[in-house]
Amino acid sequence: MRKIFSVLVFLFFASAFAEQGSVQDQVADAERAFAKTMADRDLQAFKEFLSEEAIFFGGAAPLRGAEQVAEGWAPYFVDEAAPFSWEPDQVEVLDSGVLALSTGPVRNPAGKVVGRFNSIWRLEAPDVWRVVFDKGSPVCSEE
């Protein structure tokens, strides 16, 4: 009986760990797809990743709401080539599975790291993650 209980406990924790990994993968995949909208020069697709309550920092005042964020980011989609790119290198998800942080490098067109993004994602429908907060930071110089 003790052996069966131990196996059941192991299976429970193994499935919980696997589920957490898959949720992290979902968020990382959402972040990569979000970044691809910039590479593809597709502002409409970019907007699909924004929560209606999104707040993006970066200018004199935060951009509030999906429409204002899209309007504020529209100039980044005008030129034929993307002015920057990004990719996640770390994703953490709350145990509740409804909020996540993704972070990673921002690169200029030459590939040089020029900043770091930090995005908070919220699960808004089954398998639908949207950005609610986004804030970049400059790269610290190495001394």
DSSP file (Angstrom, degrees, kcal/mol; ACC not computed):
  #  RESIDUE AA STRUCTURE BP1 BP2  ACC     N-H-->O    O-->H-N    N-H-->O    O-->H-N    TCO  KAPPA ALPHA  PHI   PSI    X-CA   Y-CA   Z-CA
    1    1 A M     >        0   0    0      0, 0.0     4,-2.4     0, 0.0     5,-0.2   0.000 360.0 360.0 360.0 -42.4    0.0    0.0    0.0
    2    2 A R  H  >  +     0   0    0      1,-0.2     4,-2.4     2,-0.2     5,-0.2   0.883 360.0  52.6 -62.2 -38.2    2.8    2.4    0.9
    3    3 A K  H  > S+     0   0    0      2,-0.2     4,-2.2     1,-0.2    -1,-0.2   0.908 108.9  48.8 -64.4 -43.1    4.4    1.7   -2.5
    4    4 A I  H  > S+     0   0    0      2,-0.2     4,-2.5     1,-0.2    -2,-0.2   0.915 111.3  50.4 -63.1 -43.4    1.2    2.5   -4.4
    5    5 A F  H  X S+     0   0    0     -4,-2.4     4,-2.5     1,-0.2    -2,-0.2   0.918 109.9  50.3 -61.3 -43.7    0.8    5.7   -2.4
    6    6 A S  H  X S+     0   0    0     -4,-2.4     4,-2.4     1,-0.2    -1,-0.2   0.899 110.8  49.3 -61.4 -41.5    4.4    6.7   -3.2
    7    7 A V  H  X S+     0   0    0     -4,-2.2     4,-2.7     2,-0.2    -1,-0.2   0.915 111.0  49.6 -64.9 -42.6    3.9    6.0   -6.9
    8    8 A L  H  X S+     0   0    0     -4,-2.5     4,-2.3     2,-0.2    -2,-0.2   0.909 111.3  48.8 -63.5 -42.1    0.7    8.1   -6.9
    9    9 A V  H  X S+     0   0    0     -4,-2.5     4,-2.3     2,-0.2     5,-0.2   0.926 111.8  49.7 -62.4 -45.1    2.4   11.0   -5.2
   10   10 A F  H  X S+     0   0    0     -4,-2.4     4,-2.6     1,-0.2    -2,-0.2   0.931 111.4  48.4 -59.1 -46.8    5.3   10.8   -7.7
   11   11 A L  H  X S+     0   0    0     -4,-2.7     4,-2.4     2,-0.2    -1,-0.2   0.881 109.7  53.1 -63.2 -38.6    2.9   10.8  -10.6
   12   12 A F  H  X S+     0   0    0     -4,-2.3     4,-2.1     2,-0.2    -1,-0.2   0.951 113.7  41.2 -60.7 -50.0    1.0   13.8   -9.2
   13   13 A F  H  X S+     0   0    0     -4,-2.3     4,-2.4     1,-0.2    -2,-0.2   0.864 113.4  53.8 -68.7 -35.5    4.1   15.9   -8.8
   14   14 A A  H  X S+     0   0    0     -4,-2.6     4,-2.3    -5,-0.2    -1,-0.2   0.905 110.8  46.1 -64.7 -41.0    5.5   14.8  -12.2
   15   15 A S  H  X S+     0   0    0     -4,-2.4     4,-2.4     2,-0.2    -2,-0.2   0.880 111.6  51.8 -70.6 -36.2    2.3   15.8  -13.9
   16   16 A A  H  X S+     0   0    0     -4,-2.1     4,-2.2    -5,-0.2    -2,-0.2   0.910 111.6  47.3 -63.7 -41.6    2.2   19.1  -12.1
   17   17 A F  H  X S+     0   0    0     -4,-2.4     4,-2.2     2,-0.2    -2,-0.2   0.916 112.4  49.2 -65.6 -42.9    5.8   19.8  -13.2
   18   18 A A  H  X S+     0   0    0     -4,-2.3     4,-2.0     1,-0.2    -2,-0.2   0.891 110.4  51.2 -63.8 -39.6    5.0   18.8  -16.8
   19   19 A E  H  X S+     0   0    0     -4,-2.4     4,-2.2     2,-0.2    -1,-0.2   0.918 108.7  50.8 -64.4 -43.3    2.0   21.1  -16.8
   20   20 A Q  H  X S+     0   0    0     -4,-2.2     4,-2.5     1,-0.2    -2,-0.2   0.915 110.0  51.0 -59.5 -43.4    4.0   24.1  -15.5
   21   21 A G  H  X S+     0   0    0     -4,-2.2     4,-2.3     1,-0.2    -1,-0.2   0.894 109.3  50.0 -61.3 -40.3    6.6   23.4  -18.3
   22   22 A S  H  X S+     0   0    0     -4,-2.0     4,-2.1     2,-0.2    -1,-0.2   0.865 110.0  50.4 -69.4 -34.3    3.9   23.4  -20.9
   23   23 A V  H  X S+     0   0    0     -4,-2.2     4,-2.2     2,-0.2    -2,-0.2   0.916 110.5  49.8 -67.7 -42.1    2.4   26.7  -19.6
   24   24 A Q  H  X S+     0   0    0     -4,-2.5     4,-2.7     1,-0.2    -2,-0.2   0.907 110.2  51.2 -60.3 -40.6    5.9   28.2  -19.7
   25   25 A D  H  X S+     0   0    0     -4,-2.3     4,-2.8     2,-0.2    -2,-0.2   0.895 107.1  53.7 -63.0 -40.0    6.2   26.9  -23.3
   26   26 A Q  H  X S+     0   0    0     -4,-2.1     4,-2.4     2,-0.2    -2,-0.2   0.928 111.7  44.4 -59.6 -45.5    2.9   28.5  -24.2
   27   27 A V  H  X S+     0   0    0     -4,-2.2     4,-2.7     2,-0.2    -2,-0.2   0.921 113.6  49.6 -67.7 -43.6    4.0   31.9  -22.9
   28   28 A A  H  X S+     0   0    0     -4,-2.7     4,-2.4     1,-0.2    -2,-0.2   0.909 112.4  48.6 -60.8 -41.7    7.4   31.6  -24.6
   29   29 A D  H  X S+     0   0    0     -4,-2.8     4,-2.4     2,-0.2    -1,-0.2   0.893 110.6  50.9 -65.1 -39.4    5.7   30.7  -27.8
   30   30 A A  H  X S+     0   0    0     -4,-2.4     4,-2.5    -5,-0.2    -2,-0.2   0.917 110.5  49.5 -63.4 -42.4    3.3   33.6  -27.5
   31   31 A E  H  X S+     0   0    0     -4,-2.7     4,-2.5     2,-0.2    -2,-0.2   0.917 111.5  48.3 -63.2 -42.9    6.2   36.0  -26.9
   32   32 A R  H  X S+     0   0    0     -4,-2.4     4,-1.8     2,-0.2    -1,-0.2   0.899 112.7  48.2 -64.7 -39.6    8.1   34.6  -30.0
   33   33 A A  H  X S+     0   0    0     -4,-2.4     4,-1.0     2,-0.2    -2,-0.2   0.877 110.6  52.3 -66.9 -37.1    4.9   35.0  -32.1
   34   34 A F  H >X S+     0   0    0     -4,-2.5     3,-0.7     1,-0.2     4,-0.7   0.932 110.2  47.8 -61.7 -46.8    4.5   38.5  -30.7
   35   35 A A  H >X S+     0   0    0     -4,-2.5     4,-1.6     1,-0.2     3,-0.9   0.842 104.1  62.0 -63.2 -34.0    8.0   39.4  -31.7
   36   36 A K  H 3X S+     0   0    0     -4,-1.8     4,-2.8     1,-0.3    -1,-0.2   0.791  91.4  66.3 -64.8 -27.5    7.4   37.8  -35.2
   37   37 A T  H <<>S+     0   0    0     -4,-1.0     5,-2.9    -3,-0.7     4,-0.4   0.869 103.0  47.3 -61.8 -33.8    4.7   40.5  -35.8
   38   38 A M  H X<5S+     0   0    0     -3,-0.9     3,-1.0    -4,-0.7    -2,-0.2   0.938 112.5  47.6 -70.6 -47.1    7.5   43.1  -35.8
   39   39 A A  H 3<5S+     0   0    0     -4,-1.6    -2,-0.2     1,-0.3    43,-0.2   0.869 114.9  46.8 -60.8 -36.5    9.7   41.0  -38.1
   40   40 A D  T 3<5S-     0   0    0     -4,-2.8    -1,-0.3    -5,-0.2    -2,-0.2   0.531 108.6-127.1 -83.1  -6.1    6.8   40.5  -40.4
   41   41 A R  T < 5 +     0   0    0     -3,-1.0     2,-0.6    -4,-0.4    -3,-0.2   0.899  59.0 147.1  62.2  43.1    5.9   44.2  -40.2
   42   42 A D     >< +     0   0    0     -5,-2.9     4,-2.1     1,-0.2    -1,-0.2  -0.796  22.8 172.6-118.7  86.7    2.3   43.3  -39.2
   43   43 A L  H  > S+     0   0    0     -2,-0.6     4,-2.2     1,-0.2    -1,-0.2   0.859  80.7  57.7 -62.4 -36.7    0.8   45.8  -36.9
   44   44 A Q  H  > S+     0   0    0      1,-0.2     4,-0.9     2,-0.2    -1,-0.2   0.922 108.4  45.3 -61.6 -44.0   -2.6   44.2  -37.0
   45   45 A A  H >> S+     0   0    0      1,-0.2     3,-0.6     2,-0.2     4,-0.5   0.882 108.7  58.1 -66.1 -37.8   -1.2   40.9  -35.8
   46   46 A F  H >< S+     0   0    0     -4,-2.1     3,-1.6     1,-0.2     4,-0.2   0.917 101.9  55.3 -54.4 -45.7    0.7   42.8  -33.1
   47   47 A K  H >< S+     0   0    0     -4,-2.2     3,-1.6     1,-0.3    -1,-0.2   0.796  94.9  67.2 -61.1 -29.6   -2.6   44.2  -31.8
   48   48 A E  H << S+     0   0    0     -4,-0.9    -1,-0.3    -3,-0.6    -2,-0.2   0.730  97.6  54.1 -65.1 -21.0   -3.9   40.7  -31.4
   49   49 A F  T << S+     0   0    0     -3,-1.6    82,-3.0    -4,-0.5     2,-0.5   0.470  90.3  96.7 -91.0  -2.4   -1.4   40.1  -28.6
   50   50 A L  E <  S-a  131   0A   0     -3,-1.6    82,-0.1    -4,-0.2     2,-0.1  -0.751  70.6-133.8 -94.1 129.7   -2.4   43.1  -26.6
   51   51 A S  E >   -     0   0A   0     80,-2.4     3,-1.9    -2,-0.5    15,-0.1  -0.478  26.0-118.1 -67.8 149.6   -4.9   43.0  -23.7
   52   52 A E  E 3  S+     0   0A   0      1,-0.3    14,-0.8    13,-0.2    15,-0.2   0.790 119.1  49.2 -58.7 -25.9   -7.5   45.7  -23.8
   53   53 A E  E 3  S+     0   0A   0     12,-0.2    -1,-0.3    13,-0.1    12,-0.1   0.252  84.5 147.0 -95.9  11.0   -6.0   46.8  -20.5
   54   54 A A  E <   -     0   0A   0     -3,-1.9    11,-3.8    77,-0.2     2,-0.4  -0.098  29.9-165.2 -54.3 142.5   -2.4   46.8  -21.7
   55   55 A I  E     -aB 133  64A   0     77,-2.2    79,-1.7     9,-0.2     2,-0.5  -0.986   4.1-171.5-129.9 121.4    0.0   49.4  -20.4
   56   56 A F  E     -aB 134  63A   0      7,-2.2     7,-3.0    -2,-0.4     3,-0.2  -0.956   7.1-156.2-115.1 129.9    3.3   49.9  -22.2
   57   57 A F        +     0   0    0     77,-2.9    79,-0.4    -2,-0.5     3,-0.1  -0.652  51.2  95.3 -97.1 156.9    6.0   52.1  -20.7
   58   58 A G  S    S+     0   0    0      1,-0.5    -1,-0.1    -2,-0.2     2,-0.1   0.123  70.4  60.1 153.1 -28.3    8.7   53.8  -22.6
   59   59 A G  S    S-     0   0    0      2,-0.4    -1,-0.5    -3,-0.2     4,-0.0  -0.165 105.4 -67.5-105.9-157.8    7.8   57.4  -23.4
   60   60 A A  S    S+     0   0    0      1,-0.2    -3,-0.0    -2,-0.1     0, 0.0   0.846 122.6  15.4 -63.9 -34.2    7.0   60.4  -21.4
   61   61 A A  S    S-     0   0    0     -4,-0.0    -2,-0.4     0, 0.0    -1,-0.2  -0.978  95.1 -94.0-138.2 150.2    3.8   58.7  -20.2
   62   62 A P        -     0   0    0      0, 0.0     2,-0.5     0, 0.0    -5,-0.2  -0.302  35.1-121.4 -62.4 147.3    2.6   55.1  -20.3
   63   63 A L  E     -B   56   0A   0     -7,-3.0    -7,-2.2     6,-0.0     2,-0.5  -0.815  32.2-156.7 -87.1 127.8    0.5   54.0  -23.3
   64   64 A R  E     +B   55   0A   0     -2,-0.5     4,-0.4    -9,-0.2    -9,-0.2  -0.931  48.2  10.3-117.7 124.3   -2.8   52.7  -21.8
   65   65 A G  S  > S-     0   0    0    -11,-3.8     4,-2.5    -2,-0.5     5,-0.2   0.139  87.1 -83.4  92.5 151.8   -5.1   50.3  -23.6
   66   66 A A  H  > S+     0   0    0    -14,-0.8     4,-2.6     1,-0.2     5,-0.2   0.876 125.6  50.4 -58.5 -42.2   -4.7   48.3  -26.7
   67   67 A E  H  > S+     0   0    0      2,-0.2     4,-2.5     1,-0.2    -1,-0.2   0.928 112.4  45.6 -65.4 -44.7   -5.6   51.1  -29.1
   68   68 A Q  H  > S+     0   0    0     -4,-0.4     4,-2.6     2,-0.2    -1,-0.2   0.887 113.5  50.3 -66.6 -38.4   -3.2   53.6  -27.6
   69   69 A V  H  X S+     0   0    0     -4,-2.5     4,-2.1     2,-0.2    -2,-0.2   0.945 111.7  47.9 -62.7 -47.2   -0.4   51.0  -27.5
   70   70 A A  H  X S+     0   0    0     -4,-2.6     4,-1.2     1,-0.2    -2,-0.2   0.907 112.9  48.3 -61.6 -42.2   -0.9   50.1  -31.1
   71   71 A E  H  < S+     0   0    0     -4,-2.5     3,-0.3     1,-0.2    -1,-0.2   0.915 112.5  49.2 -63.2 -42.6   -1.0   53.8  -32.1
   72   72 A G  H  < S+     0   0    0     -4,-2.6    -2,-0.2     1,-0.2    -1,-0.2   0.813 116.4  42.1 -66.9 -30.4    2.2   54.5  -30.1
   73   73 A W  H >< S+     0   0    0     -4,-2.1     3,-1.7     1,-0.2     4,-0.4   0.568  87.1  94.4 -92.8 -10.4    3.9   51.5  -31.7
   74   74 A A  G >< S+     0   0    0     -4,-1.2     3,-1.9    -3,-0.3     4,-0.3   0.852  77.4  61.2 -52.5 -40.0    2.7   52.1  -35.3
   75   75 A P  G >> S+     0   0    0      0, 0.0     3,-1.0     0, 0.0     4,-0.5   0.802  96.0  61.4 -60.1 -26.1    5.8   54.1  -36.2
   76   76 A Y  G <4 S+     0   0    0     -3,-1.7    -2,-0.2     1,-0.2     8,-0.2   0.657 104.2  50.3 -71.6 -13.6    7.9   51.0  -35.5
   77   77 A F  G <4 S+     0   0    0     -3,-1.9    -1,-0.2    -4,-0.4   -34,-0.1   0.379  89.6  82.8-103.7   1.9    6.0   49.2  -38.3
   78   78 A V  T <4 S+     0   0    0     -3,-1.0    -2,-0.1    -4,-0.3    -1,-0.1   0.945  75.4  71.4 -75.5 -50.1    6.4   51.9  -41.0
   79   79 A D  S  < S-     0   0    0     -4,-0.5     0, 0.0     2,-0.2     0, 0.0  -0.213  86.5-118.0 -69.4 159.1    9.8   51.1  -42.5
   80   80 A E  S    S+     0   0    0      2,-0.1     2,-0.4     0, 0.0    -1,-0.1   0.860 100.1  53.5 -64.1 -36.7   10.5   48.0  -44.6
   81   81 A A  S    S-     0   0    0      1,-0.0    -2,-0.2     2,-0.0   -42,-0.1  -0.807  94.9-109.7-103.2 142.6   13.0   46.7  -42.0
   82   82 A A        -     0   0    0     -2,-0.4    -5,-0.1   -43,-0.2     3,-0.1  -0.451  17.4-141.8 -67.2 137.8   12.2   46.2  -38.3
   83   83 A P  S    S-     0   0    0      0, 0.0     2,-0.3     0, 0.0    -1,-0.1   0.669  79.4  -5.4 -76.0 -15.6   14.1   48.7  -36.1
   84   84 A F        -     0   0    0     24,-0.2     2,-0.3    -8,-0.2    24,-0.2  -0.975  61.2-149.1-164.9 168.2   14.6   46.0  -33.4
   85   85 A S  E     -C  107   0A   0     22,-2.1    22,-2.8    -2,-0.3     2,-0.3  -0.924  10.7-166.4-139.8 165.2   13.9   42.5  -32.5
   86   86 A W  E     -C  106   0A   0     -2,-0.3    20,-0.2    20,-0.2    30,-0.0  -0.985   6.5-175.1-151.4 160.9   13.4   40.6  -29.3
   87   87 A E        -     0   0    0     18,-1.3     2,-0.2    -2,-0.3    30,-0.2  -0.976  31.2-108.0-155.9 144.7   13.2   37.0  -27.9
   88   88 A P        +     0   0    0      0, 0.0    16,-0.3     0, 0.0     3,-0.1  -0.522  29.8 171.0 -76.8 140.7   12.5   35.5  -24.5
   89   89 A D  S    S+     0   0    0     14,-2.9     2,-0.3     1,-0.3    15,-0.2   0.374  73.9  32.4-120.9  -3.2   15.3   33.9  -22.6
   90   90 A Q  E     +D  103   0A   0     13,-1.6    13,-2.2     2,-0.0     2,-0.4  -0.957  59.8 178.3-152.4 134.9   13.3   33.5  -19.3
   91   91 A V  E     -D  102   0A   0     -2,-0.3     2,-0.4    11,-0.2    11,-0.2  -0.998   3.4-176.8-136.1 131.2    9.7   32.8  -18.6
   92   92 A E  E     -D  101   0A   0      9,-2.3     9,-2.8    -2,-0.4     2,-0.4  -0.994   6.5-163.4-129.0 137.4    8.1   32.4  -15.2
   93   93 A V  E     -D  100   0A   0     -2,-0.4     7,-0.2     7,-0.2   -69,-0.1  -0.953  24.5-113.8-121.9 136.9    4.4   31.5  -14.6
   94   94 A L    >   -     0   0    0      5,-2.7     3,-2.0    -2,-0.4     5,-0.1  -0.306  32.2-113.0 -60.7 152.2    2.5   31.9  -11.4
   95   95 A D  T 3  S+     0   0    0      1,-0.3    -1,-0.1     2,-0.1    -2,-0.0   0.807 118.4  64.2 -58.1 -28.8    1.4   28.6   -9.9
   96   96 A S  T 3  S-     0   0    0      1,-0.1    -1,-0.3     3,-0.1    -2,-0.0   0.729 103.9-135.1 -67.1 -20.1   -2.2   29.7  -10.6
   97   97 A G  S <  S+     0   0    0     -3,-2.0    -2,-0.1     2,-0.2    -1,-0.1   0.662  79.5  97.4  77.5  15.7   -1.3   29.6  -14.3
   98   98 A V  S    S+     0   0    0      1,-0.2    25,-2.4    24,-0.1     2,-0.4   0.605  77.0  43.7-114.1 -14.4   -2.9   32.9  -15.2
   99   99 A L  E     + E   0 122A   0     23,-0.2    -5,-2.7    -5,-0.1     2,-0.3  -0.982  62.6 175.7-131.2 144.9    0.0   35.4  -15.0
  100  100 A A  E     -DE  93 121A   0     21,-2.4    21,-3.1    -2,-0.4     2,-0.4  -0.990  21.7-141.6-146.7 153.2    3.5   35.2  -16.5
  101  101 A L  E     -DE  92 120A   0     -9,-2.8    -9,-2.3    -2,-0.3     2,-0.4  -0.958  16.9-174.8-112.2 131.9    6.6   37.2  -16.9
  102  102 A S  E     +DE  91 119A   0     17,-2.7    17,-3.0    -2,-0.4     2,-0.3  -0.986   9.6 170.2-123.1 142.3    8.7   37.0  -20.0
  103  103 A T  E     +DE  90 118A   0    -13,-2.2   -14,-2.9    -2,-0.4   -13,-1.6  -0.981   8.7 128.6-146.9 155.0   12.0   38.7  -20.4
  104  104 A G  E     - E   0 117A   0     13,-1.4    13,-2.4    -2,-0.3     2,-0.1  -0.981  51.1 -48.4 174.1-179.4   14.9   38.8  -22.8
  105  105 A P  E     - E   0 116A   0      0, 0.0   -18,-1.3     0, 0.0     2,-0.5  -0.381  34.3-148.5 -76.6 148.9   17.2   40.8  -25.0
  106  106 A V  E     -CE  86 115A   0      9,-2.5     8,-2.9   -20,-0.2     9,-1.3  -0.970  21.5-161.9-110.8 130.7   16.2   43.5  -27.5
  107  107 A R  E     -CE  85 113A   0    -22,-2.8   -22,-2.1    -2,-0.5     6,-0.2  -0.886  14.2-130.9-118.5 145.3   18.6   43.7  -30.5
  108  108 A N    >   -     0   0    0      4,-2.5     3,-2.3    -2,-0.4   -24,-0.2  -0.285  48.3 -86.8 -77.9 176.0   19.2   46.3  -33.1
  109  109 A P  T 3  S+     0   0    0      0, 0.0   -25,-0.1     0, 0.0    -1,-0.1   0.761 130.3  57.1 -59.6 -24.1   19.1   45.4  -36.8
  110  110 A A  T 3  S-     0   0    0      2,-0.1   -26,-0.0     1,-0.0    -3,-0.0   0.529 120.6-108.5 -82.7  -5.3   22.8   44.5  -36.6
  111  111 A G  S <  S+     0   0    0     -3,-2.3     2,-0.3     1,-0.3   -27,-0.0   0.436  70.7 142.6  94.7  -0.3   22.1   42.0  -33.8
  112  112 A K        -     0   0    0      1,-0.1    -4,-2.5    -5,-0.0     2,-0.4  -0.568  57.8-115.3 -76.9 135.0   23.7   44.0  -31.0
  113  113 A V  E     +E  107   0A   0     -2,-0.3    -6,-0.3    -6,-0.2     3,-0.1  -0.578  43.3 164.6 -71.2 122.4   21.9   43.8  -27.6
  114  114 A V  E     -     0   0A   0     -8,-2.9    25,-0.7    -2,-0.4     2,-0.3   0.428  59.4 -13.5-118.5  -5.5   20.6   47.3  -26.9
  115  115 A G  E     -EF 106 138A   0     -9,-1.3    -9,-2.5    23,-0.2     2,-0.4  -0.968  59.1-110.7-173.3-174.5   18.0   46.6  -24.2
  116  116 A R  E     -EF 105 137A   0     21,-2.4    21,-2.3    -2,-0.3     2,-0.3  -0.997  23.4-145.8-140.2 134.4   16.0   44.1  -22.3
  117  117 A F  E     -EF 104 136A   0    -13,-2.4   -13,-1.4    -2,-0.4     2,-0.4  -0.720   7.4-166.4 -99.5 153.5   12.2   43.7  -22.4
  118  118 A N  E     +EF 103 135A   0     17,-1.0    17,-2.4    -2,-0.3     2,-0.4  -0.951  13.2 179.2-137.8 115.4   10.0   42.7  -19.5
  119  119 A S  E     -EF 102 134A   0    -17,-3.0   -17,-2.7    -2,-0.4     2,-0.5  -0.950  19.9-150.8-123.1 139.0    6.4   41.7  -20.3
  120  120 A I  E     -EF 101 133A   0     13,-2.7    12,-3.2    -2,-0.4    13,-1.4  -0.943  20.0-163.1-105.8 124.9    3.6   40.5  -18.1
  121  121 A W  E     -EF 100 131A   0    -21,-3.1   -21,-2.4    -2,-0.5     2,-0.4  -0.822   4.4-158.8-109.0 146.0    1.2   38.2  -19.8
  122  122 A R  E     -EF  99 130A   0      8,-2.8     8,-2.2    -2,-0.3     2,-0.8  -0.982  22.8-124.1-124.8 137.7   -2.3   37.2  -18.7
  123  123 A L  E     + F   0 129A   0    -25,-2.4     6,-0.2    -2,-0.4    -2,-0.0  -0.716  35.5 171.4 -77.5 111.7   -4.3   34.1  -19.7
  124  124 A E  E     -     0   0A   0      4,-2.8    -1,-0.2    -2,-0.8     5,-0.1   0.603  65.0  -1.8-103.3 -14.1   -7.5   35.7  -21.1
  125  125 A A  E >  S- F   0 128A   0      3,-1.0     3,-2.7     0, 0.0    -1,-0.3  -0.940 107.0 -54.3-160.6 166.1   -9.1   32.6  -22.5
  126  126 A P  T 3  S-     0   0    0      0, 0.0     3,-0.1     0, 0.0    -2,-0.0  -0.298 126.9  -7.9 -52.9 122.7   -8.1   29.0  -22.8
  127  127 A D  T 3  S+     0   0    0      1,-0.2     2,-0.6    -2,-0.0    -4,-0.0   0.676 107.7 119.6  62.8  20.5   -4.6   29.0  -24.5
  128  128 A V  E <   - F   0 125A   0     -3,-2.7    -4,-2.8     2,-0.0    -3,-1.0  -0.916  39.5-177.9-120.5 105.3   -4.9   32.8  -25.2
  129  129 A W  E     - F   0 123A   0     -2,-0.6     2,-0.3    -6,-0.2    -6,-0.2  -0.855   2.7-177.1-102.2 135.2   -2.1   34.8  -23.6
  130  130 A R  E     - F   0 122A   0     -8,-2.2    -8,-2.8    -2,-0.4     2,-0.3  -0.972  30.1-108.3-132.6 149.3   -2.1   38.6  -24.0
  131  131 A V  E     +aF  50 121A   0    -82,-3.0   -80,-2.4    -2,-0.3   -10,-0.2  -0.575  33.9 169.7 -75.6 129.5    0.4   41.3  -22.8
  132  132 A V  E    S+     0   0A   0    -12,-3.2   -77,-2.2     1,-0.4     2,-0.4   0.682  70.4  21.6-108.0 -30.7   -0.9   43.4  -19.9
  133  133 A F  E     +aF  55 120A   0    -13,-1.4   -13,-2.7   -79,-0.2    -1,-0.4  -0.996  61.7 176.9-136.9 143.3    2.3   45.2  -19.0
  134  134 A D  E     +aF  56 119A   0    -79,-1.7   -77,-2.9    -2,-0.4     2,-0.3  -0.973   6.1 163.6-146.5 132.2    5.5   45.9  -21.0
  135  135 A K  E     - F   0 118A   0    -17,-2.4   -17,-1.0    -2,-0.3     2,-0.2  -0.950  17.4-155.5-150.1 127.9    8.6   47.8  -20.0
  136  136 A G  E     - F   0 117A   0    -79,-0.4   -19,-0.2    -2,-0.3    -2,-0.0  -0.552   6.1-161.1 -95.1 164.9   12.0   47.8  -21.5
  137  137 A S  E     - F   0 116A   0    -21,-2.3   -21,-2.4    -2,-0.2     3,-0.1  -0.991  23.5-107.1-143.3 149.8   15.3   48.7  -19.9
  138  138 A P  E     - F   0 115A   0      0, 0.0     2,-0.3     0, 0.0   -23,-0.2  -0.281  41.1 -98.0 -71.5 162.3   18.7   49.7  -21.3
  139  139 A V        -     0   0    0    -25,-0.7     2,-0.3   -26,-0.1   -23,-0.0  -0.632  36.8-121.2 -78.4 135.2   21.6   47.4  -21.2
  140  140 A C        -     0   0    0     -2,-0.3     2,-0.2     1,-0.1    -1,-0.1  -0.601  30.2-116.2 -74.9 136.6   24.0   48.0  -18.4
  141  141 A S        -     0   0    0     -2,-0.3     2,-0.4     1,-0.1    -1,-0.1  -0.505  25.7-121.5 -74.0 143.0   27.5   48.8  -19.6
  142  142 A E              0   0    0     -2,-0.2    -1,-0.1     1,-0.1    -3,-0.0  -0.671 360.0 360.0 -84.7 136.4   30.2   46.3  -18.7
  143  143 A E              0   0    0     -2,-0.4    -1,-0.1     0, 0.0    -2,-0.0   0.397 360.0 360.0-118.6 360.0   33.1   47.7  -16.7
